[in-house]
Amino acid sequence: MLPRNLELMEKAKAFVEENLTFCTYVCLIGSVAREEADEFSDIDLICFTGREQYLGEQDISYNGEIVQLQVKSILEFPNKELFSYNPWHFRYLNESVILKDTNAELSKLQGWAQSYFSSIQGQRDVIQDVERIVQGRKEYAIDQLRGENYFAATHAAMGAWAEAALMYQFLHNDRVAIDSMIPNIMELPLFDELLDSVPIKPIEQVDVSEVSQTMTRLRLYLRDVGFSHLPGLSDLQDEIGKHKEQRLLQEGELFNLLWQSYSEAFLLLLKTSQDEEFHTYYAKLPEELKERLETIGFIALPKSKVESLLNISDKLLDLSKHELASEQKS
């Protein structure tokens, strides 16, 4: 294990021992769990408790590191029945490291889950689950195209191909990390078509420093209008964002930086829209902020490019199905 990974692993264990006594189960996810931690990594934990007052997500500064903590109800503790309804939701178990397991149930579940996800049946179930999600986003995008609401159609189509791409990575490379999704699909012939279709500008047309400022400005605005309590909007998220940017710049992954910035911004806006139609909510943002967001992809694509993104979604699903079919034959 690399020294940085070992350092963060030890800090994670100490944090659990000192601060998560109320939890029955705790698992470590992310780069530390994958033994890929670097100078920019933080500690990601998911835990389960029967104490309702602790539920939620928060970012915590601990011994010079940032801990991103998700506290879930023990009623949400996964079991085989829940897997049958939504296996995609529990994919993190495939690469997590267990740090607390009061009655050894989490270890048993993880062993079963890893076998399940590597089985033909498990992969078939994952494909069906993700196909349902993608189909819902495609239908929404097509409906918005009919009404000539190209902005809403664009971002529904972006959600469709991204979910399909994440699943392809999960099944093809056995990876959960969103950070590696773009490098993974760059190897596919359809990547040039994707670059030509997404609303994200070519990297040579974007000032990278503006991307960082845009994300900082968005978080600041959302805090100012009353959402500072939400996950993803703590003050520490600015530091997490800078770490992510520094890593991607160091690795030369500029398009990946643009895509991850777009994805994070979209999720923040979706969380704060409070069930209002996304395009209606977005239209109310300050003009200066919208101009900034345009640089990372918040525009309306023409119908042909939206349809191209939906077609890419289908191609990614078909690739996953083809690999499963090949595996079944072998």
Secondary structure, 3 states (H helix, E strand, C coil): CCHHHHHHHHHHHHHHHHHCCCEEEEEEEHHHHCCCCCCCCCEEEEEEECCHHHCEEEEEEECCEEEEEEEEEHHHCCCHHHHHHCHHHHHHHHCCEEEEECCCHHHHHHHHHHHHHHCHHHHHHHHHHHHHHHHHHHHHHHHHHHCCCHHHHHHHHHHHHHHHHHHHHHHHHCCCCHHHHHHHHCCCCCHHHHHHHCCCCCHHHCCHHHHHHHHHHHHHHHHHHHHCCCCCCCHHHHHHHHHHHHHHHHCCCHHHHHHHHHHHHHHHHHHHCCCCCHHHHHHCCCHHHHHHHHCCCCCCCCHHHHHHHHHHHHHHHHHHHHHHHHHHHC
